[in-house]
Amino acid sequence: MSNSENKNNFDWVWYVMGMLAFVLAVSAVTLHIGYLFLAAIIGLIFGGVFLNTIVKGREY
């Protein structure tokens, strides 16, 4: 990877979006802190799956 690719690497955005989406969805149902942590972990997993399957081959 070159330096320009490292500077413009926004993969972390997909993980944060997945985490926030799951936390907001679960918080609409319940505010139990354990479920919110679980939703954050599941959101990170889904963000990674989305990034590695759908977005992986796209050119920016």
MMTF fields as JSON, N, C-alpha, C and O atoms, coordinates in Angstrom:
{
  "mmtfVersion": "1.0.0",
  "mmtfProducer": "UNKNOWN",
  "numBonds": 239,
  "numAtoms": 240,
  "numGroups": 60,
  "numChains": 1,
  "numModels": 1,
  "chainsPerModel": [1],
  "groupsPerChain": [60],
  "chainIdList": ["A"],
  "bondAtomList": [4, 2, 8, 6, 12, 10, 16, 14, 20, 18, 24, 22, 28, 26, 32, 30, 36, 34, 40, 38, 44, 42, 48, 46, 52, 50, 56, 54, 60, 58, 64, 62, 68, 66, 72, 70, 76, 74, 80, 78, 84, 82, 88, 86, 92, 90, 96, 94, 100, 98, 104, 102, 108, 106, 112, 110, 116, 114, 120, 118, 124, 122, 128, 126, 132, 130, 136, 134, 140, 138, 144, 142, 148, 146, 152, 150, 156, 154, 160, 158, 164, 162, 168, 166, 172, 170, 176, 174, 180, 178, 184, 182, 188, 186, 192, 190, 196, 194, 200, 198, 204, 202, 208, 206, 212, 210, 216, 214, 220, 218, 224, 222, 228, 226, 232, 230, 236, 234],
  "bondOrderList": [1, 1, 1, 1, 1, 1, 1, 1, 1, 1, 1, 1, 1, 1, 1, 1, 1, 1, 1, 1, 1, 1, 1, 1, 1, 1, 1, 1, 1, 1, 1, 1, 1, 1, 1, 1, 1, 1, 1, 1, 1, 1, 1, 1, 1, 1, 1, 1, 1, 1, 1, 1, 1, 1, 1, 1, 1, 1, 1],
  "groupList": [{"groupName": "MET", "atomNameList": ["N", "CA", "C", "O"], "elementList": ["N", "C", "C", "O"], "formalChargeList": [0, 0, 0, 0], "bondAtomList": [1, 0, 2, 1, 3, 2], "bondOrderList": [1, 1, 2], "singleLetterCode": "M", "chemCompType": "L-PEPTIDE LINKING"}, {"groupName": "SER", "atomNameList": ["N", "CA", "C", "O"], "elementList": ["N", "C", "C", "O"], "formalChargeList": [0, 0, 0, 0], "bondAtomList": [1, 0, 2, 1, 3, 2], "bondOrderList": [1, 1, 2], "singleLetterCode": "S", "chemCompType": "L-PEPTIDE LINKING"}, {"groupName": "ASN", "atomNameList": ["N", "CA", "C", "O"], "elementList": ["N", "C", "C", "O"], "formalChargeList": [0, 0, 0, 0], "bondAtomList": [1, 0, 2, 1, 3, 2], "bondOrderList": [1, 1, 2], "singleLetterCode": "N", "chemCompType": "L-PEPTIDE LINKING"}, {"groupName": "GLU", "atomNameList": ["N", "CA", "C", "O"], "elementList": ["N", "C", "C", "O"], "formalChargeList": [0, 0, 0, 0], "bondAtomList": [1, 0, 2, 1, 3, 2], "bondOrderList": [1, 1, 2], "singleLetterCode": "E", "chemCompType": "L-PEPTIDE LINKING"}, {"groupName": "LYS", "atomNameList": ["N", "CA", "C", "O"], "elementList": ["N", "C", "C", "O"], "formalChargeList": [0, 0, 0, 0], "bondAtomList": [1, 0, 2, 1, 3, 2], "bondOrderList": [1, 1, 2], "singleLetterCode": "K", "chemCompType": "L-PEPTIDE LINKING"}, {"groupName": "PHE", "atomNameList": ["N", "CA", "C", "O"], "elementList": ["N", "C", "C", "O"], "formalChargeList": [0, 0, 0, 0], "bondAtomList": [1, 0, 2, 1, 3, 2], "bondOrderList": [1, 1, 2], "singleLetterCode": "F", "chemCompType": "L-PEPTIDE LINKING"}, {"groupName": "ASP", "atomNameList": ["N", "CA", "C", "O"], "elementList": ["N", "C", "C", "O"], "formalChargeList": [0, 0, 0, 0], "bondAtomList": [1, 0, 2, 1, 3, 2], "bondOrderList": [1, 1, 2], "singleLetterCode": "D", "chemCompType": "L-PEPTIDE LINKING"}, {"groupName": "TRP", "atomNameList": ["N", "CA", "C", "O"], "elementList": ["N", "C", "C", "O"], "formalChargeList": [0, 0, 0, 0], "bondAtomList": [1, 0, 2, 1, 3, 2], "bondOrderList": [1, 1, 2], "singleLetterCode": "W", "chemCompType": "L-PEPTIDE LINKING"}, {"groupName": "VAL", "atomNameList": ["N", "CA", "C", "O"], "elementList": ["N", "C", "C", "O"], "formalChargeList": [0, 0, 0, 0], "bondAtomList": [1, 0, 2, 1, 3, 2], "bondOrderList": [1, 1, 2], "singleLetterCode": "V", "chemCompType": "L-PEPTIDE LINKING"}, {"groupName": "TYR", "atomNameList": ["N", "CA", "C", "O"], "elementList": ["N", "C", "C", "O"], "formalChargeList": [0, 0, 0, 0], "bondAtomList": [1, 0, 2, 1, 3, 2], "bondOrderList": [1, 1, 2], "singleLetterCode": "Y", "chemCompType": "L-PEPTIDE LINKING"}, {"groupName": "GLY", "atomNameList": ["N", "CA", "C", "O"], "elementList": ["N", "C", "C", "O"], "formalChargeList": [0, 0, 0, 0], "bondAtomList": [1, 0, 2, 1, 3, 2], "bondOrderList": [1, 1, 2], "singleLetterCode": "G", "chemCompType": "PEPTIDE LINKING"}, {"groupName": "LEU", "atomNameList": ["N", "CA", "C", "O"], "elementList": ["N", "C", "C", "O"], "formalChargeList": [0, 0, 0, 0], "bondAtomList": [1, 0, 2, 1, 3, 2], "bondOrderList": [1, 1, 2], "singleLetterCode": "L", "chemCompType": "L-PEPTIDE LINKING"}, {"groupName": "ALA", "atomNameList": ["N", "CA", "C", "O"], "elementList": ["N", "C", "C", "O"], "formalChargeList": [0, 0, 0, 0], "bondAtomList": [1, 0, 2, 1, 3, 2], "bondOrderList": [1, 1, 2], "singleLetterCode": "A", "chemCompType": "L-PEPTIDE LINKING"}, {"groupName": "THR", "atomNameList": ["N", "CA", "C", "O"], "elementList": ["N", "C", "C", "O"], "formalChargeList": [0, 0, 0, 0], "bondAtomList": [1, 0, 2, 1, 3, 2], "bondOrderList": [1, 1, 2], "singleLetterCode": "T", "chemCompType": "L-PEPTIDE LINKING"}, {"groupName": "HIS", "atomNameList": ["N", "CA", "C", "O"], "elementList": ["N", "C", "C", "O"], "formalChargeList": [0, 0, 0, 0], "bondAtomList": [1, 0, 2, 1, 3, 2], "bondOrderList": [1, 1, 2], "singleLetterCode": "H", "chemCompType": "L-PEPTIDE LINKING"}, {"groupName": "ILE", "atomNameList": ["N", "CA", "C", "O"], "elementList": ["N", "C", "C", "O"], "formalChargeList": [0, 0, 0, 0], "bondAtomList": [1, 0, 2, 1, 3, 2], "bondOrderList": [1, 1, 2], "singleLetterCode": "I", "chemCompType": "L-PEPTIDE LINKING"}, {"groupName": "ARG", "atomNameList": ["N", "CA", "C", "O"], "elementList": ["N", "C", "C", "O"], "formalChargeList": [0, 0, 0, 0], "bondAtomList": [1, 0, 2, 1, 3, 2], "bondOrderList": [1, 1, 2], "singleLetterCode": "R", "chemCompType": "L-PEPTIDE LINKING"}],
  "groupTypeList": [0, 1, 2, 1, 3, 2, 4, 2, 2, 5, 6, 7, 8, 7, 9, 8, 0, 10, 0, 11, 12, 5, 8, 11, 12, 8, 1, 12, 8, 13, 11, 14, 15, 10, 9, 11, 5, 11, 12, 12, 15, 15, 10, 11, 15, 5, 10, 10, 8, 5, 11, 2, 13, 15, 8, 4, 10, 16, 3, 9],
  "groupIdList": [1, 2, 3, 4, 5, 6, 7, 8, 9, 10, 11, 12, 13, 14, 15, 16, 17, 18, 19, 20, 21, 22, 23, 24, 25, 26, 27, 28, 29, 30, 31, 32, 33, 34, 35, 36, 37, 38, 39, 40, 41, 42, 43, 44, 45, 46, 47, 48, 49, 50, 51, 52, 53, 54, 55, 56, 57, 58, 59, 60],
  "secStructList": [7, 7, 2, 2, 2, 2, 2, 6, 7, 7, 2, 2, 2, 2, 2, 2, 2, 2, 2, 2, 2, 2, 2, 2, 2, 2, 2, 2, 2, 7, 7, 7, 2, 2, 2, 2, 2, 2, 2, 2, 2, 2, 2, 2, 2, 2, 2, 2, 2, 2, 0, 0, 0, 0, 0, 6, 6, 7, 7, 7],
  "xCoordList": [0.831, 0.0, 0.876, 1.87, 0.518, 1.306, 0.822, -0.199, 1.57, 1.21, -0.101, -0.858, -0.389, -1.644, -2.847, -3.908, -2.69, -3.778, -3.995, -5.132, -2.942, -3.074, -3.768, -4.537, -3.513, -4.131, -5.619, -6.394, -6.036, -7.431, -8.191, -9.21, -7.74, -8.392, -9.481, -9.188, -10.744, -11.871, -12.663, -13.88, -11.993, -12.68, -13.311, -14.34, -12.709, -13.219, -14.623, -15.37, -14.995, -16.32, -17.408, -18.46, -17.166, -18.169, -18.385, -19.511, -17.312, -17.434, -18.221, -19.074, -17.937, -18.633, -20.099, -20.966, -20.385, -21.781, -22.569, -23.707, -21.978, -22.641, -22.877, -23.945, -21.87, -22.006, -23.095, -23.933, -23.095, -24.1, -25.505, -26.463, -25.631, -26.953, -27.534, -28.716, -26.72, -27.218, -27.494, -28.471, -26.658, -26.89, -28.172, -28.949, -28.405, -29.626, -30.865, -31.907, -30.752, -31.894, -32.237, -33.412, -31.233, -31.485, -31.942, -32.769, -31.419, -31.836, -33.281, -33.916, -33.813, -35.228, -36.106, -37.255, -35.583, -36.346, -36.105, -37.052, -34.846, -34.509, -33.278, -32.444, -33.163, -31.991, -31.084, -30.27, -31.22, -30.365, -28.943, -28.707, -28.0, -26.626, -25.947, -25.117, -26.279, -25.691, -26.087, -25.267, -27.346, -27.808, -27.182, -26.941, -26.924, -26.286, -24.851, -24.407, -24.118, -22.765, -22.798, -21.974, -23.746, -23.893, -24.237, -23.722, -25.106, -25.464, -24.264, -24.118, -23.401, -22.198, -21.263, -20.692, -21.104, -20.234, -20.814, -20.089, -22.112, -22.752, -22.685, -22.492, -22.841, -22.731, -21.351, -21.216, -20.317, -18.954, -18.748, -18.084, -19.314, -19.197, -19.908, -19.359, -21.118, -21.839, -21.169, -21.191, -20.577, -19.814, -18.642, -18.37, -17.945, -16.83, -17.274, -16.619, -18.384, -18.919, -19.317, -19.021, -19.98, -20.382, -19.164, -19.149, -18.153, -16.944, -16.217, -15.747, -16.114, -15.326, -16.091, -15.465, -17.405, -18.146, -18.677, -18.603, -19.197, -19.847, -18.915, -18.844, -18.217, -17.429, -16.017, -15.325, -15.587, -14.188, -13.701, -12.585, -14.478, -14.016, -14.296, -13.977, -14.87, -15.223, -14.011, -13.096, -14.038, -13.033, -13.601, -14.778, -12.771, -13.242, -12.762, -13.056],
  "yCoordList": [-1.176, 0.0, 1.239, 1.301, 2.211, 3.432, 4.404, 4.182, 5.466, 6.461, 7.152, 7.473, 7.39, 8.05, 7.166, 7.673, 5.851, 4.941, 4.911, 4.785, 5.023, 5.039, 6.304, 6.25, 7.429, 8.691, 8.705, 9.278, 8.089, 8.133, 6.868, 6.572, 6.125, 4.893, 5.218, 5.55, 5.117, 5.42, 4.163, 4.229, 3.028, 1.785, 1.837, 1.204, 2.579, 2.665, 3.254, 2.995, 4.041, 4.662, 3.597, 3.743, 2.533, 1.472, 0.75, 0.379, 0.55, -0.099, 0.781, 0.286, 2.066, 2.992, 3.115, 3.163, 3.165, 3.251, 2.007, 2.115, 0.839, -0.394, -0.444, -0.852, -0.025, -0.038, 0.924, 0.561, 2.134, 3.112, 2.705, 2.929, 2.114, 1.688, 0.618, 0.67, -0.344, -1.4, -0.872, -1.279, 0.02, 0.574, 1.404, 1.313, 2.203, 2.997, 2.12, 2.402, 1.069, 0.169, -0.55, -0.68, -1.014, -1.722, -0.746, -1.104, 0.474, 1.441, 1.871, 2.333, 1.73, 2.026, 0.977, 1.257, -0.225, -1.314, -1.378, -1.485, -1.312, -1.436, -0.598, -0.371, -0.146, 0.636, -0.133, 0.466, -1.436, -2.255, -2.187, -2.445, -1.846, -1.584, -2.808, -2.669, -3.994, -5.212, -5.429, -5.835, -5.157, -5.301, -4.245, -4.506, -3.066, -2.031, -2.407, -2.168, -2.997, -3.472, -4.611, -4.665, -5.508, -6.608, -6.078, -6.573, -5.075, -4.47, -3.795, -3.834, -3.176, -2.535, -3.572, -3.34, -4.695, -5.757, -6.343, -6.551, -6.611, -7.15, -6.136, -6.513, -4.861, -3.818, -3.752, -3.556, -3.913, -3.94, -5.135, -5.026, -6.268, -7.464, -7.255, -7.579, -6.719, -6.482, -5.414, -5.501, -4.414, -3.418, -4.05, -3.717, -4.957, -5.665, -6.563, -6.628, -7.261, -8.121, -7.278, -7.641, -6.163, -5.272, -4.739, -4.693, -4.341, -3.789, -4.82, -4.504, -6.037, -7.056, -7.78, -8.462, -7.662, -8.347, -7.386, -7.686, -6.266, -5.368, -4.257, -3.978, -3.634, -2.451, -2.806, -1.959, -4.018, -4.403, -4.136, -3.645, -4.434, -4.316, -2.982, -2.81, -2.041, -0.756, 0.16, 0.15, 0.936, 1.964, 3.296, 3.578, 4.118, 5.421, 6.51, 7.684],
  "zCoordList": [0.0, 0.0, 0.0, 0.723, -0.795, -0.833, 0.243, 0.893, 0.408, 1.426, 1.112, 2.027, -0.164, -0.515, -0.199, 0.165, -0.335, 0.009, 1.513, 1.967, 2.284, 3.731, 4.219, 5.178, 3.584, 3.986, 3.685, 4.451, 2.591, 2.163, 2.531, 1.906, 3.507, 3.912, 4.934, 6.083, 4.5, 5.361, 5.699, 5.869, 5.797, 6.135, 7.518, 7.755, 8.424, 9.778, 9.818, 10.762, 8.813, 8.783, 8.706, 9.328, 7.955, 7.826, 9.141, 9.473, 9.89, 11.19, 12.165, 12.903, 12.166, 13.065, 12.684, 13.558, 11.392, 10.959, 11.359, 11.815, 11.192, 11.592, 13.086, 13.542, 13.855, 15.304, 15.758, 16.583, 15.236, 15.641, 15.223, 15.963, 14.052, 13.585, 14.502, 14.843, 14.9, 15.785, 17.182, 17.811, 17.676, 19.01, 19.025, 19.976, 17.999, 17.94, 17.788, 18.381, 17.002, 16.822, 18.121, 18.465, 18.837, 20.091, 21.173, 22.012, 21.168, 22.182, 21.988, 22.936, 20.785, 20.561, 21.22, 21.561, 21.403, 22.004, 23.512, 24.291, 23.917, 25.33, 25.634, 24.757, 26.854, 27.253, 28.207, 28.91, 28.233, 29.087, 28.56, 27.38, 29.413, 28.987, 28.386, 27.487, 28.86, 28.311, 26.865, 26.042, 26.556, 25.18, 24.266, 23.087, 24.805, 23.983, 23.631, 22.508, 24.585, 24.282, 23.268, 22.355, 23.435, 22.484, 21.094, 20.091, 21.037, 19.748, 19.107, 17.886, 19.909, 19.364, 18.757, 17.692, 19.413, 18.896, 17.619, 16.647, 17.612, 16.409, 15.275, 14.12, 15.591, 14.566, 13.952, 12.744, 14.776, 14.241, 13.325, 12.294, 13.699, 12.858, 11.521, 10.468, 11.562, 10.322, 9.463, 8.236, 10.098, 9.343, 8.623, 7.469, 9.287, 8.654, 7.53, 6.49, 7.725, 6.661, 5.458, 4.32, 5.7, 4.617, 3.869, 2.639, 4.618, 4.008, 3.169, 2.075, 3.653, 2.964, 1.859, 1.047, 1.796, 0.738, -0.317, -1.508, 0.081, -0.878, -1.345, -2.542, -0.444, -0.773, -1.235, -1.8, -1.008, -1.235, -2.656, -2.823, -3.667, -5.038, -5.691, -6.867, -4.993, -5.608, -5.747, -4.924, -6.8, -7.021, -6.579, -6.804, -5.95, -5.478, -6.399, -6.171]
}
